[in-house]
Amino acid sequence: MNLTPDPTPTTELFCSYVIPSYTRFPLVLERGAGSWVWDEAGKRYLDFGAGIAVCSVGHCHPRVTEAISRQAGKLVHTSNLYYTRPQGLLAQKLVELVGIAGKIFFCNSGAEANEGLYKLARKHGNETVGTLPEHTTGETAESLPRHKIITFTGSFHGRTLAGIAATGQEKVKKGFEPAVAGFEHVPFNDAPALLAAMDHETAAVLLEPVQGESGIHPVSAHFLRTVRSICDDFGALLMFDEIQCGLGRTGEWCGWRSIAPDVTPDAVSFAKGIAGGLPLGAIWARDREVTLKSGGTISLANLLGPGTHATTFGGTPLVCTAALEVLSIIEQEGLIENARAQGAYAKEAIEALASPLIAEARGLGLMLGFELVADFAARAGTGSRPPSLWMVDRLHEAGLLAIPAGTHAIRWLPPLNVTREEVSQAVEILGGVLKKAV
């Protein structure tokens, strides 16, 4: 065995052996602690990306590290043909955090969680009795062939074929035609457009309470309540994609509760921040009675019965143990409250910079975004580089990691245990970069 370290630079290894499906920034990260990461050269960066809202309690939290190590010495994986206690306990915990009776299915990622939602919607549409508003004419509710899922422009629901069909952005669809059938996009926060798209084929409406990838755009409370009412009228499911905005990110356990806490969804997808960096996704399905076309009733939470959906790696004892520890830390260290407090402080501090290059700061909790002015490229002389990427490059040079969104928006998604001092440091770095840009 050759024990000599390979001298090949990391970037060359990627160039030679990794499929180039990502446009990567020229940083080679080696280790992390809390809100900080270090590259191979030893340079330190304040991490306000957190793996794109994944590292909820920061990098290498000692409690999470210990929990993973302990479970790795007991049982890492077993098939879902058997029971494991960590999975049962985590399912119980997630249902408690949602606060509405229901059940959980575990998978490996956000895209897979959304696939679970699509299948739940199709199953519901195919096997349960639908309804139509009284003024609507057409087929009887019992015979409705419901399969359509309505989503919104600006949305992002993953990179699977169904995920890109569900996503309301054309850029992710190019080269992968024909699109998976059964999805329709309408303008975000536009109730009349949604109502016009609803029909006897509609099985569900899927939305992100806060759109993340397109630049941090929250749904309005009025629209969210209206969507719930429209879904009730048509017998359609209301499904939330909380992959980025869920589990404390907005300053509430469930992102929609930061906007309209009185709204009750039928199903929700979670991932990203759930397990502190280990691959885990989940869907919650509401425990409510639905009527089967074949006769009788069933709980929506039991509709995906044996043989209808499965995964090899979803909900292993290792990742569930990590997730239980992450959620416990968020509770015990008061990180929901910290997300609200530090998020509000960060937004006010960005606005206080009064930079002529920032058009708007927006967001909830520690899911923040700021929009660069439309003529940023001309003012800052960015050349052909999109303003968001040009700005992120400069932030990296100054020691701050941030996430671009589209051509003009930048996301801040720091760990939920970020400190006031670290937020102040990030704002100071941002202010310095902006001053040099004009």
Protein Blocks (a to p, Z undefined) as FASTA:
>chain_A
ZZbdcfbdfklmmmmmpccfbccdfbdcfbdehjbccdfkopacddfknnnomlmnoghi
fklmmmmmmmmmmombdcfkbccfklmmmmmmmmmmnopacdddddfbfklmmmmmmmmm
mmmmmmmccdddfklgcddfkloccfbdcddehiaebjbfklmmmpccfklmgopaccde
hiacddehilklmmmmgcfklmbdcddfbafknnopaddfklmmmmmmmmmmnopacddd
fklmgghlnopablklmmmmmbccfbdcdefjlnoopacddddddddddddfkgpcddfk
lmmgghiaccfkgopaklmmmmmmmmmmmmmnopmmmmmmmmmmmmmmmmmnopakbfbd
cdehjbdcddddfklmmmnonojacfklmmmmmmmmnopacddehjlbccddddfkbcfk
lmmmmmmmmmmmmmmmZZ
